[in-house]
């Protein structure tokens, strides 16, 4: 007869308490608020946790504290590289406080975004981040602190707004191209709050210098394909264009493809500047000049705003702008004579 050894039992909070010589409630306090426990007792509990391989149950912690230690994040386009740095910044600030981020991707459209938000709220997240176009009624009955990340067409009442200064960033792009001597300048834009602010800042700066921008795609999308299509239209109607500012780096990639398809080169024939300073712009192959919107810092401030409101319900919503910076690389130069 073959004997089978019994399965190893998963250690519990009571096992940790027994080994550390403390009460289960003190173990719970170490897990949730270690600063309130003396060094000696905290170290004893942490040693027992490590020795036993104990892993606290998130469900049990939720029941005990009435919090899930989770933050919901709604985005509307997973292809947009801006979200990568936003998420990284959020997690860098939330992890040390024991929070995790739950992500919901939605297609553009009020109902889709509302459904994504409702799905996260149904999972009892402690806070909500909307990195999409919210409706005015989206926060009705949400019951949790909410932050809108990035410029949007509308920000629901009661929500924080943490965003890059896109108007200033658009102006930086315009100043850079004007400084190089360009006057026949195109802009690939799109719908949505961020694109609108970048367009407004860019246009205002050019007009201050007596230059009228050639704007394409104000009501369209901001994908690589949109960038390619808009650039083709721009060069068909304005073949003398010497510089292009794209609403984001992904559109700039489409612009580079359209320029190359016509047998032209960057920056000898046409200069190209993007926005976001994403990993795409930083690649050694592209070396794309881009406006850094500091989305990682936006993410950090989003997390801080949420934590402040989660821990103090009297804290009101705030508006905060993160200053951008221009990163000059190899896709912009003086126009050819």
PyMOL commands that set and color helices and strands:
alter all, ss='L'
color gray80, all
select helices_A, chain A and resi 13-20+24-36+39-52+58-65+82-97+110-122+166-180+193-208+224-237+249-261+279-282+295-311
alter helices_A, ss='H'
color red, helices_A
select strands_A, chain A and resi 70-75+100-105+127-131+145-149+160-164+185-188+214-216+243-246+271-275+289-292+319-322+325-327
alter strands_A, ss='S'
color yellow, strands_A
deselect
rebuild
show_as cartoon
